[in-house]
């Protein structure tokens, strides 16, 4: 998130890609985004929902959306392949024109549950 803030200060744009388990490690950095009014677009591959077989993925997977919303991040969920392009396009507008922080949650219905 600090790199995205720096990119914005330098006139560039970026997108943060991470798995849902990494979201918990970024919560404190969301204060930088919010306080500095930096644009944030993150694409989060979700774990701990539809069809998840790994019990370790459930706690953070279930906390991602409420935690992000509590920090002022708009969450858009994608469940089907045909929704990827319009949702990401909408998120780009919301972030880089509307000045919002947006997380696009790529659900396990979209990506498929891990078989291991």
Beta strands, then each sheet from edge to edge (+ up, - down):
strand 1: 16-19
strand 2: 40-45
strand 3: 74-78
strand 4: 101-106
sheet 1: 1+ 2+ 4+ 3+
end
